[in-house]
Amino acid sequence: MRLGLWLLISLSIDLLAILCAPAADDLEQLEQRAFTAAAARVAPSVVSIETVGGLETVNKMLVGQGATTGLIVSSDGYIISSAFNFIQKPTSILVGFADGTRAPAKIVATDRSRMLVLLKAAVEEKLVVAENAPEAELKVGQWSIALGRTFDSAQINVSVGVVSAIGRVWGKAVQTDAKISPSNYGGPLVDVRGRVVGVLVPMSPQSTAEVAGVEWYDSGIGFAVPMSQVLASFERLKSGQDLYPGILGVVLKQGDMFADLVECSGVRPNSPAYKSGFKRGDKIVAVNGREIASRAQLSREINRRYAGESLKVTVARGEQKLERELQLIDKLEPYERPFLGILPQRDRGKGEPAGVVVRYVYADSPAAKAGVQIGDRLVNVAGEAVTDRAALTSQLADVVIGEKLAVEVSRAGKSVKLELIPSREPAEVPAELPLAKAANTDKAENSPATGDVPLKIAEHATQFTVYAPATCETRRPHGVLLWLHGTERPQSENIVNVWKPLCDQYELILVVPLAGQGQWQPADAEAISKALESLQKSHPIDPARIVAHGLQSGAILAQRLAATQRELIRGVAIVQSQILAPFPENDPATPLSWLVAHSKAIDIATGLDALRKAKYTVTTQSQGEKARYFVDAERNEFLRWIDTLDRL
């Protein structure tokens, strides 16, 4: 009886729900009305912005002069917009309001962390400011409406989606799948109640460059800076203060960004971390009392803050926990690698003690002046024991040029303590070098393939010819010469025939890719990166001597690989090519050296100046009037240059 009664009640409720439910058409109409009403509620606060004059291209990207969008944030004429709308540095700005009136405006300040610009329009009447949605009320999956006012100043353009993520780009953005394009950058992202969620901007987790994230327009990945963050920085922007991302100044040990502990593999000289006493090996465990368990958490804490903000950072050093208060800065001085003047022995014989044996001492170098000799074994630098070449390279990343450095060497079984003053790296290559002496010549078990080594990268048309010297069988570390052809696609066997004896002599693995479609394409760069990663797994590769070398278009590709594959490439050698600028700054964890061979037909002055200002060490070869490739003397200098990339 109870079961029958329950079924009767249940059927009655379901029937009532069906009868009362609106039809699908009615739901669509209700949604449309809600979107229209929400957009109409905010529309009086959405303005169009016209810019006149300025640059035509920025970072080799053509910059348009069309109208863009802004959002009124104060009734006395302050308007927030996307910094992308002003990267061309316009000479004049005109704002169009919802009622059809127009007024000139000026840039007050720029937020270079969240890529926003604050404008002040010359108005006398009070402007309409929209209601803001509390950030705490935002939910993933709720409706989101992107607004712009560009194509017709009397109408707003609308794109509807949902909030697809919160706290993106290190806590600086709300993500939406509504279509976002340059026409509504600077406009509001609105909820279904007609409240402003945030300001639409192009953004990228990897970069704060002026055009970062623009490539995602209309892709279903769009970002908006929450209004709570916009308003939090409003007064500083209003005062005319530009805001910059905050920088701590630590180099983090590589690993899983979301799982591994945050360990400092280096500390940038003269950075906030350096001045606060951070040391290599310190583990960052808390920021302002918040526990830090991964690099991703640290990035979220630092990247959302501005330069000038103070914070307390707790590090674990052995059994100790140390808390340091510091102030973030807006930029670091370009990293310049300190130079001792030593070439190290590259491998250690069986049973040899820890340390690094000196293979060569540069004339007139800090090491030479301090009395370091060939055959000395470096056992201690700055009070820290030296285990091997890789560890010593990491130790020296924290050393400051011009400051005294205590060094201990073992010489003929005796300890010798020395003091030297690191200098800047010389651009000149030694005229003569002793070949690296092999401590181990025995064939290793499971030795890698030598001679012509087959290499094919799945799903890529790029062809590879690889030659590995027989010395790879000893598992001694070998350099890699990545040879990238120019406009003409050569016969790879001809290249191998020229370079094979030289690769044997200098213990270099030769990698010759051929463009899959005749000319270099982005897919070729991807295939080359995968090929180098594959070789690192199968062959004994010295990470300090991996060189991307190219002629003409191959030189352009070599530079792009060096810029994007910082953990792979340590040297870039270009022949008859412009220098790409701007180039990413040098990095203590992945330092890069340059060799530039050029004729008078190629103007490299601007590029060279940019590299040297960024503190790169650049070796140049002037090749006279006509464009050509290396002659014997130049090629020999090139090989000696590769042989010195692991200098200390």
C-alpha positions in Angstrom: 0.0 0.0 0.0 2.8 2.4 1.0 4.7 1.5 -2.2 1.7 2.2 -4.4 1.0 5.5 -2.7 4.7 6.5 -3.1 4.6 5.7 -6.9 1.4 7.7 -7.2 2.9 10.7 -5.5 6.1 10.4 -7.5 4.3 10.3 -10.8 2.1 13.2 -9.9 5.2 15.3 -9.0 7.0 14.4 -12.3 3.8 15.2 -14.3 3.5 18.5 -12.6 7.2 19.3 -13.3 6.7 18.5 -17.0 3.6 20.6 -17.3 5.2 23.6 -15.5 8.7 23.4 -17.2 9.2 26.0 -19.9 9.8 24.8 -23.4 13.3 24.8 -24.8 12.4 27.8 -26.9 11.3 29.6 -23.8 14.5 28.8 -22.0 16.6 30.2 -24.9 14.5 33.4 -24.8 14.9 33.7 -21.1 18.7 33.3 -21.5 18.8 35.8 -24.3 16.8 38.3 -22.2 19.2 37.8 -19.3 22.3 38.3 -21.4 20.8 41.4 -23.1 19.7 42.9 -19.8 23.2 42.2 -18.2 25.0 43.8 -21.2 22.6 46.8 -21.2 23.2 47.4 -17.5 27.0 47.7 -18.0 26.9 49.4 -21.4 27.0 53.0 -20.1 30.3 52.3 -18.5 31.9 50.7 -21.6 33.8 53.1 -23.9 35.5 52.9 -27.3 39.1 54.1 -27.6 40.7 55.4 -30.7 44.5 55.8 -30.9 46.4 57.9 -33.5 50.1 57.7 -34.4 52.8 55.7 -32.9 54.7 52.6 -34.0 53.5 50.4 -36.8 55.1 47.2 -35.5 56.0 46.0 -32.0 58.2 42.8 -31.6 57.9 42.3 -35.4 54.1 42.2 -35.0 51.9 44.6 -37.1 50.0 46.9 -34.7 46.6 48.0 -35.8 45.1 51.5 -35.4 41.5 50.4 -35.0 39.2 51.2 -32.1 39.5 49.3 -28.9 37.6 49.2 -25.6 37.9 50.6 -22.1 35.9 50.5 -18.8 35.0 53.5 -16.7 36.2 52.9 -13.1 35.7 56.4 -11.6 33.0 58.9 -12.3 35.6 61.7 -12.7 37.0 60.3 -15.9 39.3 57.5 -15.1 39.2 54.6 -17.5 40.9 51.2 -17.3 41.9 49.4 -20.5 44.3 46.7 -21.7 48.0 47.7 -22.1 48.0 45.8 -25.4 45.8 48.6 -26.9 48.7 51.1 -26.4 51.9 49.2 -27.2 52.4 51.3 -30.3 52.8 54.4 -28.0 50.1 56.5 -29.7 50.5 60.2 -30.0 46.8 60.9 -29.2 43.9 59.1 -27.6 40.2 59.7 -28.1 37.5 58.1 -26.0 33.9 57.6 -27.2 31.1 57.3 -24.6 27.8 55.5 -24.8 25.8 58.7 -25.4 27.9 59.5 -28.5 30.1 62.2 -27.0 33.9 62.0 -27.3 36.8 63.4 -25.2 40.6 63.3 -25.4 42.4 61.2 -22.9 46.0 60.6 -21.6 47.8 57.6 -20.2 48.2 58.1 -16.4 50.1 54.9 -15.6 50.6 51.2 -16.7 50.4 48.0 -14.7 53.0 45.8 -16.4 52.2 42.8 -14.3 48.5 42.5 -15.2 49.0 44.4 -18.5 46.5 47.2 -17.7 46.5 50.9 -18.6 44.8 53.7 -16.6 43.6 56.6 -18.7 42.2 60.0 -17.7 39.6 61.5 -20.0 39.0 65.2 -20.1 35.3 65.3 -19.0 33.2 67.7 -16.9 30.1 65.5 -16.4 30.0 62.7 -14.0 30.4 59.3 -15.6 28.5 56.1 -14.9 30.5 53.4 -13.0 29.2 49.8 -13.2 28.6 47.6 -10.1 31.3 45.0 -9.5 30.8 41.4 -8.7 32.6 40.3 -5.5 35.5 38.0 -6.4 34.4 35.6 -3.6 31.2 34.9 -5.4 32.8 33.7 -8.6 32.1 30.1 -9.5 33.5 27.9 -12.3 30.6 27.2 -14.7 28.7 30.4 -14.2 27.7 32.5 -17.2 30.3 35.1 -18.3 29.7 37.9 -20.9 32.5 39.6 -22.7 31.7 43.2 -23.8 33.4 45.6 -26.2 32.6 48.9 -27.9 34.5 49.2 -31.1 32.8 48.6 -34.4 29.9 51.0 -33.8 30.3 53.4 -30.9 26.5 53.3 -30.5 26.5 49.6 -30.0 28.4 47.1 -27.8 29.7 43.8 -29.1 28.9 40.8 -27.0 30.4 37.3 -26.6 28.9 34.7 -24.2 30.6 31.9 -22.4 31.2 30.5 -18.9 33.9 31.1 -16.3 36.1 28.1 -17.0 38.7 28.6 -14.3 39.5 30.9 -11.4 43.0 32.0 -10.1 44.7 31.4 -13.5 48.0 33.0 -14.5 49.4 32.6 -11.0 46.3 34.0 -9.3 46.0 37.1 -11.5 43.1 36.1 -13.8 39.7 34.6 -14.3 39.5 32.4 -17.4 36.5 32.3 -19.7 35.6 30.4 -22.8 33.8 33.4 -24.3 35.5 34.5 -27.6 38.0 37.3 -26.7 39.7 39.3 -29.4 41.6 42.7 -29.6 38.2 44.4 -30.2 37.2 43.8 -26.6 40.6 43.8 -24.8 40.1 46.4 -22.1 36.4 45.8 -21.9 34.5 44.1 -19.0 33.8 40.5 -18.3 30.3 40.5 -16.9 28.1 38.1 -14.9 24.5 37.3 -15.8 23.3 39.9 -13.2 25.1 42.7 -15.0 28.0 43.1 -12.6 31.6 43.5 -13.7 33.8 40.4 -13.0 37.0 41.8 -14.4 38.8 43.6 -17.2 39.7 41.6 -20.4 43.4 41.4 -21.2 45.7 39.0 -23.2 47.8 37.1 -20.7 50.2 34.2 -20.6 51.5 32.2 -17.6 55.0 32.1 -19.2 55.5 35.8 -20.0 54.6 39.4 -19.1 55.7 40.7 -22.5 53.5 43.3 -24.2 52.0 40.8 -26.7 52.0 37.7 -24.5 48.7 35.8 -24.8 47.5 37.6 -28.0 47.9 34.4 -29.9 44.9 32.9 -28.0 42.4 35.4 -29.3 39.0 34.0 -30.2 40.3 30.5 -29.2 38.0 29.9 -26.2 40.9 30.8 -23.8 40.4 34.3 -22.5 41.5 36.1 -19.3 40.1 38.9 -17.2 41.8 40.6 -14.3 39.4 40.5 -11.3 38.0 43.9 -10.4 39.1 43.4 -6.8 42.7 43.4 -8.1 42.1 46.4 -10.4 40.7 48.5 -7.6 43.5 47.4 -5.2 46.1 49.0 -7.5 43.9 51.9 -8.6 45.3 54.6 -6.3 48.9 53.8 -7.1 48.1 54.0 -10.8 46.1 57.2 -10.3 49.2 58.8 -8.7 51.1 58.1 -11.9 53.1 55.2 -10.6 53.8 52.4 -13.1 53.6 49.0 -11.5 55.9 46.1 -12.4 56.0 42.4 -11.5 58.0 41.7 -8.3 61.2 39.7 -8.6 62.9 37.7 -5.8 66.1 36.7 -7.6 66.5 33.0 -7.0 67.3 30.4 -9.6 65.3 27.3 -8.9 66.3 23.7 -9.3 64.6 22.1 -12.2 62.0 19.4 -11.6 58.2 18.8 -11.5 56.7 22.3 -11.0 53.7 20.9 -9.1 55.4 18.2 -7.0 59.0 18.9 -6.2 60.2 21.0 -3.2 61.4 24.5 -4.0 65.2 24.4 -3.9 67.5 27.3 -4.8 70.1 26.1 -7.4 71.5 29.6 -7.5 71.0 33.2 -6.2 71.3 36.2 -8.6 74.0 38.6 -7.4 72.6 41.9 -5.9 69.0 40.6 -5.9 66.7 40.8 -2.9 67.4 37.1 -2.2 71.2 37.7 -2.4 71.1 40.7 -0.1 68.9 38.7 2.4 71.5 36.0 2.6 69.9 33.2 0.6 72.3 30.5 -0.5 72.3 27.7 -3.0 70.7 24.6 -1.6 68.2 26.6 0.5 64.6 25.3 0.3 61.9 27.9 0.3 59.2 26.5 2.6 56.9 29.6 3.4 56.0 33.0 2.1 54.3 35.4 4.5 53.4 32.4 6.7 51.9 30.4 3.8 53.4 27.0 3.3 55.2 26.5 0.0 55.5 22.9 -1.2 56.1 23.3 -4.9 57.5 25.7 -7.5 53.9 26.4 -8.7 52.9 27.6 -5.3 56.0 29.9 -5.1 55.2 31.3 -8.5 51.7 32.0 -7.4 52.9 33.9 -4.3 55.6 35.9 -6.1 54.1 36.6 -9.6 50.9 38.1 -8.3 52.9 40.7 -6.3 54.3 44.0 -7.5 57.9 45.3 -7.2 58.2 47.3 -4.0 56.1 45.0 -1.9 57.7 43.5 1.1 57.3 39.9 2.2 58.7 37.4 4.6 60.3 34.3 3.1 61.2 31.2 5.2 63.9 28.9 4.0 65.1 25.5 5.3 68.9 25.2 5.5 69.9 21.9 6.8 68.1 21.5 10.2 67.6 25.3 10.5 64.6 27.4 9.4 65.5 31.0 8.6 63.0 33.8 8.0 64.1 36.8 6.0 62.2 40.0 5.2 62.9 41.5 1.8 61.5 43.8 -0.8 60.8 42.7 -4.3 62.3 44.6 -7.2 61.2 45.3 -10.8 64.3 44.1 -12.6 67.6 42.4 -12.2 70.8 43.5 -13.7 71.7 41.3 -16.7 73.5 38.2 -15.5 77.2 38.2 -16.3 79.0 34.9 -15.9 82.1 35.2 -13.6 85.4 34.0 -15.1 88.2 32.3 -13.2 90.3 31.5 -16.2 90.2 27.7 -16.1 89.3 24.9 -18.5 88.4 21.8 -16.5 89.3 18.1 -17.2 86.0 16.6 -18.4 86.0 13.2 -16.9 87.4 11.6 -13.8 89.4 8.4 -13.8 88.3 5.3 -11.8 89.2 5.8 -8.1 90.2 9.4 -8.5 89.1 11.7 -5.6 86.4 14.3 -5.8 87.2 17.7 -7.3 87.9 19.2 -10.7 91.3 18.9 -12.3 92.7 21.9 -14.2 93.3 21.1 -17.9 94.3 24.7 -19.0 94.8 28.1 -17.4 94.1 31.2 -19.5 97.0 33.7 -19.7 96.5 36.8 -17.5 93.3 35.4 -16.1 92.3 35.6 -12.4 93.4 32.0 -12.0 96.8 32.6 -13.6 97.4 35.7 -11.4 96.5 33.7 -8.3 98.9 30.9 -9.1 96.6 28.1 -10.3 98.5 25.5 -12.3 97.6 22.9 -14.9 97.1 19.6 -13.0 95.8 21.3 -9.8 92.7 19.7 -8.4 90.1 22.3 -7.2 88.7 20.9 -4.0 87.1 23.9 -2.3 85.6 27.2 -3.5 84.2 29.9 -1.2 84.3 27.4 1.7 82.3 24.8 -0.1 83.7 21.4 -1.1 83.9 20.8 -4.9 82.6 17.4 -5.9 82.6 17.5 -9.7 82.5 19.8 -12.7 78.7 20.2 -12.8 78.6 21.1 -9.1 81.4 23.6 -9.4 79.6 25.3 -12.4 76.5 25.6 -10.2 78.6 27.0 -7.3 80.2 29.7 -9.5 76.7 31.0 -10.6 76.5 32.8 -7.3 79.9 34.4 -7.5 80.1 38.2 -8.0 82.6 39.6 -10.5 85.2 41.7 -8.7 84.8 40.2 -5.2 87.5 38.1 -3.7 87.1 34.4 -3.9 88.8 31.8 -1.7 90.0 28.7 -3.6 91.7 25.6 -2.3 93.6 23.2 -4.7 95.3 19.9 -4.2 98.8 20.0 -5.7 101.1 17.0 -5.6 99.2 15.7 -2.6 99.4 19.0 -0.7 96.7 21.6 0.0 97.3 25.0 -1.4 95.0 27.9 -0.5 94.7 30.7 -3.0 92.6 33.9 -3.5 91.5 35.2 -6.8 89.1 37.9 -8.1 86.7 36.7 -10.8 86.6 38.9 -13.9 84.4 39.2 -17.0 84.7 36.4 -19.6 87.0 37.3 -22.6 85.5 37.2 -26.0 88.8 36.1 -27.6 89.4 32.4 -28.1 92.9 31.0 -27.2 95.1 30.6 -30.3 96.1 27.1 -29.0 94.6 24.6 -26.7 95.8 21.2 -25.4 93.3 18.6 -26.4 91.2 17.3 -23.5 93.1 14.5 -21.9 91.0 11.3 -21.4 91.2 9.9 -17.9 89.2 6.8 -19.0 89.7 5.0 -22.4 88.1 1.7 -21.6 85.0 0.7 -23.5 81.9 0.9 -21.4 79.3 -1.8 -21.0 76.2 -1.1 -23.0 78.1 1.5 -25.0 76.1 3.6 -27.4 76.0 3.3 -31.2 78.9 5.0 -33.0 79.6 6.0 -36.6 76.5 6.7 -38.6 73.7 6.6 -36.0 70.1 6.2 -37.3 67.7 8.8 -35.9 64.0 9.3 -36.8 61.5 11.5 -34.9 58.0 10.1 -35.3 55.4 12.2 -37.0 58.0 14.6 -38.3 59.3 15.0 -41.9 62.6 16.3 -40.8 65.5 14.0 -41.8 68.5 13.5 -39.6 72.1 12.4 -40.2 74.0 11.7 -37.0 77.7 10.9 -36.6 79.1 9.8 -33.2 82.8 9.3 -32.7 84.1 5.9 -31.5 85.2 7.6 -28.3 81.5 7.7 -27.3 82.0 4.0 -26.4 84.0 5.1 -23.3 81.0 7.1 -22.0 83.1 10.2 -21.8 81.0 13.4 -22.2 80.9 14.6 -25.8 79.7 17.9 -27.2 77.1 18.2 -29.9 77.4 20.2 -33.1 74.0 20.9 -34.5 74.7 21.9 -38.2 71.7 23.8 -39.7 71.8 24.4 -43.5 70.9 27.7 -45.1 68.6 28.4 -48.1 70.0 25.6 -50.2 69.4 22.1 -48.9 72.8 20.3 -49.1 73.8 16.7 -49.3 74.2 15.6 -45.7 77.0 13.1 -46.5 79.1 16.0 -47.8 78.8 17.8 -44.5 79.7 14.6 -42.6 82.8 14.0 -44.7 84.1 17.5 -43.9 83.3 17.5 -40.2 83.9 13.8 -39.3 87.7 14.0 -38.6 87.2 17.3 -36.6 84.4 15.7 -34.5 86.7 12.8 -33.8 89.5 15.2 -32.7 87.3 17.4 -30.5 84.9 14.6 -29.3 81.8 16.1 -30.9 78.6 14.3 -32.0 77.5 15.8 -35.4 73.8 16.2 -35.9 72.7 17.3 -39.4 68.9 17.8 -39.9 67.4 18.5 -43.3 64.2 20.6 -43.4 61.2 18.5 -44.1 59.7 20.9 -46.6 62.9 22.4 -48.2 62.8 25.4 -45.9 62.8 25.5 -42.2 59.4 25.3 -40.5 58.2 25.4 -36.9 57.7 21.6 -37.1 61.5 21.2 -37.8 62.4 23.1 -34.7 60.2 20.8 -32.6 61.7 17.7 -34.3 65.3 19.0 -33.6 64.5 19.6 -29.9 63.2 16.0 -29.7 66.2 14.7 -31.5 68.6 16.4 -29.0 66.6 15.1 -26.1 66.8 11.6 -27.6 70.6 11.8 -28.0 71.0 12.9 -24.4 69.3 9.6 -23.3 71.3 7.3 -25.6 74.8 9.0 -25.7 77.2 10.6 -23.3 76.4 14.3 -23.8 78.2 17.2 -22.2 75.4 19.7 -21.5 78.0 22.6 -21.5 78.9 22.0 -25.1 75.7 21.7 -27.1 76.0 24.2 -30.0 73.3 25.3 -32.5 75.3 26.4 -35.6 73.7 27.7 -38.8 74.2 29.6 -42.1 71.7 32.2 -43.3 68.2 30.8 -42.6 69.8 28.0 -40.6 71.4 30.8 -38.4 67.9 32.2 -37.7 66.7 28.8 -36.7 69.8 28.3 -34.5 68.9 31.6 -32.6 65.3 30.6 -32.2 66.3 27.2 -30.8 68.8 28.9 -28.4 66.0 31.3 -27.3 63.4 28.7 -26.7 65.4 25.6 -25.7 67.5 27.2 -22.9 68.0 23.9 -21.1 69.4 22.3 -24.2 71.6 24.9 -26.1 74.7 26.4 -24.6 76.3 28.0 -27.6 74.9 29.6 -30.8 77.2 30.1 -33.8 75.8 32.0 -36.7 77.2 32.8 -40.2 76.0 35.5 -42.5 72.8 36.3 -40.5 71.2 39.2 -38.7 71.0 38.8 -34.9 67.5 38.4 -33.6 66.6 41.1 -31.1 65.4 41.4 -28.4 66.9 38.1 -27.2 66.0 36.5 -23.8 68.5 37.6 -21.1 71.3 35.3 -20.0 70.4 32.8 -17.3 72.8 31.6 -14.5 71.3 28.1 -14.8 71.5 27.9 -18.6 74.3 30.4 -19.7 74.7 30.9 -23.4 77.8 32.0 -25.5 77.8 33.5 -29.0 80.0 33.3 -32.1 79.0 35.6 -34.9 80.8 35.3 -38.3 79.8 38.1 -40.7 80.8 40.0 -43.8 80.5 43.8 -44.3 77.3 43.0 -46.3 75.5 42.0 -43.1 74.8 44.8 -40.6 75.0 43.3 -37.1 75.9 46.4 -35.1 72.5 46.8 -33.5 72.2 43.1 -32.6 75.7 43.0 -31.2 75.1 46.0 -29.1 71.9 44.5 -27.7 73.7 41.2 -26.9 76.6 42.9 -25.1 74.2 45.1 -23.1 72.6 41.9 -22.0 76.0 40.8 -20.8 76.4 37.9 -23.3 79.9 36.9 -24.2 80.1 37.3 -28.0 83.1 36.2 -30.2 83.1 37.8 -33.6 84.7 36.8 -36.9 85.0 39.5 -39.6 84.9 37.8 -43.0 85.6 40.7 -45.3 83.5 42.1 -48.1 81.6 39.1 -49.4 79.3 36.7 -47.7 80.8 33.2 -47.4 81.2 30.2 -45.0 84.2 29.4 -42.8 87.7 29.1 -44.2 90.1 26.7 -42.4 91.4 29.2 -39.9 87.9 30.4 -39.0 86.6 26.8 -38.7 89.5 25.9 -36.4 88.8 28.9 -34.2 85.1 27.9 -34.2 86.1 24.4 -32.9 88.4 25.9 -30.2 85.4 28.1 -29.2 83.3 25.0 -28.7 86.1 23.4 -26.8 86.0 26.3 -24.3 82.3 26.5 -23.6 82.8 24.6 -20.3 85.3 27.2 -19.1 85.2 28.3 -15.5 
